[in-house]
């Protein structure tokens, strides 16, 4: 699901390779924007030119908001723009998925909105987009600490019961229906994650307090990606505002902001 947090990237020819705008630790050839640019050049069968890259991002790193995917997608598209080639979203998706290892985050970065990607029998990734009812309001709770994606993956069991898989599949279908029709009761019932949340919530300080505050205001909260960010869904601005006020008093260092779905 794509929200209105953006990464702006400027790429131009330079006599010397250079990256600006991001943390110094990422100002090297391992930078994901540059790696995406390289893969774009390979697809276009063009030699990789010497470039300078400026990255201005609103997406904090290691917070479960897709900062890596935004960089990968931005770098690939940057190569197409650099060589003045038409940007084919399907091609960008295939390249980005190969880099990321899965399409879960790169897909919304490319297509916007709420979308699901699946691999067909030929190894090609296809996209299905789903509507989100206008009655929902979304708020991001961005903690002042990071959660390592690798650590978040390690903490999740490698094997699960068949009953858990069946639970997740049925609830996922109900969730998509509730997101599209505005039925917040059904949405609350269907967002019952038994694969990730029971384990990853341990990595997010204050998770139980946050969930209690949100649920006491008849709203929903879930972990964004691997965390540490949490997303609140409300169907009333009054409830949303009460939740934000309570959270700001309890978690003064957290960045709490209303966000919109970008289609």
N, C-alpha and C positions, 0 to 999 in steps of 0.2 A: 504494500500500500504506500503510495507516494504522498508525502506531505510537503508543505511550502517552506522547506529549508533547502537552500541551494548552494551549489559550488560553482563559482565562476572561474573559467580557465582561459587564459590568453596565451597563444602559442605563436611564435614568430621566428623567422630565420635569425641566427646569430653566429658570429665568428667563433664564439666560445659557448659550450654547453653551460646552462645556468638555470637554476630554479629559485624563485622568490615567492614570498607570500605565505609559506607554510613553515612549520617548525623546522629548525636547522637539521634535525635528525632525518628528515625526509628530503633534504636538498641534495639528492644523489641519484645515480642511475637506477637504483631500486625503486624509486618513486613510482607509485601505481599509475599516475597520469602518464609518465614517460613510458612505462611498460605497456600501457594501453596504446599509446601512440606508435610504439614499435610494432605491435601486433596489427594495428591498422595499416601501417606501411607494408608489412608482409603480405596482407591480404590484397592490397592494391599493387603488389609487385613493384614497389618503389624503394629505392635506397633511403635509409633513414638519414635525414638531413641534420645538421647541427642546429639546435634550436634553443631558445630561451622559453621558459614556462613560468607564468605567474598564476598562482592559485589563491583565490580568495573564497574561503568556505565558511558557511554558517553551520555546517554539520560537525559537531564535536566528534573526535575520534574515540573509539572503544566505548561507545555508549549505546550500541545496538540500533543506530539510526542509519546505517548504510553508507558511512563515509568512504569506505574502501570501494564500494560498488560505484558510487558517484564519480570517484577518481578514475576508475577503470573505464567506465562508459564515456566520461569526458575526454579521456586520452584517445580512445578509438575514434570518436566523432571528430576530435581535433585533427587527426590524420586525414580524414575524408575532407574536412573543410580546408586544410592546408593545401591539399592537392586539387581543390575545387571539384570534388566528386559528389554526386548525389548521395545523400545519407539514406540508406535502406535500413529501416529499423530491424527487420528480420535478420539481416546480415550482422548488424551490430550485436543483436542478442546472441547469435551463435558464437561470435568471437569472444564476447564478454563472459558468456557462460563457460567457455573453455578455460578462460583465465581464472574465474572465480571458483570453478568447480561445481557450481549449481546456479540455477537461474533465479532463485528466490528473491534476491535483492536487486540484481541488475535489471530484471524485467520491469518492475515499477519505475526504476530510474529512467528507463527508455520509453515505456508506454504510458506512464502515469496511472493514477487511480488505483483501484483494487484489481489486481490481476493474478492469475494462476498460470504457471508454465509447466508443461509436461513434455516428456521425451517420447516421440512416436517410434514406431517399429524400425525406422530408418536412422535413428539416432539424431533426428532433427527436433529442435524445441519449438513448440507451438504455444500460443498465448490465448487465454480466455479472459475477457474483462467482465467484471461484475459491477452493477450499479450500487451506490450507497445512498440511502434515503436522506433527504435534506433535513430531517428532524434531528439528526445526530450532531453533537458538538464534540470536538476532539481537543484534548489538552495533553501536552507532553510534560512529564516530570523528569527533568534531567539532573541527576545527582552530581555532586562535586567529586565523584570518584569513578574510576574506570572499571570495567569488567573485561578481562581478557577473553576473546572468543575461543581460544584454545582451551582455557580453563573451563569455560562454560560448556564446551563439548565434552570434556573429560568427565564432568560430574554427572552427565546423563548416562543411564545404563545402556550398555551395548545390546542387550536383549530385553524384550518386553513380552508380556503375555498376549496371546491372541485376543483375549477379551478387552485388553487395553487398546489394541489397534482398532478393533470393531467400535469401541466407544469413541475414539478420536474421529474415525471416518464418519460415523452417523452425526456426531455433534458438529463436525466441520460443515456438512451439508445444511444442517439446521442453522448454523451461524450465517452462512451466505444468504439464506432465505431471510433471516431476521435483519441483516444489514440492508437488504434491498427493500424491505417492506415497512421498516420503522417499528417493528414489534420489539421493544426493549426488554420485555419479560422473557421472550423467547431467546433474545440475544444473551441475556444474563444466564439463562439455563444452558445455553449451548457453548458458551465460552467456559468450558470446564476442562482445562488442559491437564492431562495426566501423564504426558510425555516429557514436558520440559519444566513447567512451573514448580512442581513439588521439589525439584532439585536445584534449579537455578535461583529460586527465591532466596536460598541460603547465602548467595553471593551479593545480595542487595540489602544493605543495612537499612532498617526501617520499613521493610516490605510489609510486615504484618500491620504496623500502625497505619501505613498508607491505605492498605486494603480496607481496614476497618472504617477509616474516615470516608472513603469513597462509597462503600456499601451502605453506610448509615445515611447517605444522601441519595439512595436509590440509583446509583450509577455503577459503572463497570470499569475495572482496571485490568490491564494485562501487561506482560513483559514484552517490550519491543526488541525483536531479535534475540540476542544473547544477553541483553541488558547493558548497562544498568538503567537505561531509560524505561519508564513506565508510561503507558498511554491510557488516559481516562476517556470513556465514552459516556456522555450525558445526553438526555433529550430535553433539557430545560436549562436556560441560561442562569436562572436563579440557583438551581442545584450546582451547576458548574461553578458559579461565583462563590458559593458557600464553601465548596470543596477547596478551591484555590486559596481562599482566606484562611481556612483551617490549616492547610498544608504550609503556607508561608509562615505562619506562626510557629509551627512545629519543626520545619526544616528550612531554616533561614538561608542556608548556603546553597540550596537547590535552585536551579533555574526552572521556573514553572511558567509555561507559555501556552496560549491557545494556538492551535494550528488548524490548517485547512487541508482537505484532500485535493490534490492537484490532478485533474484529469487531462 
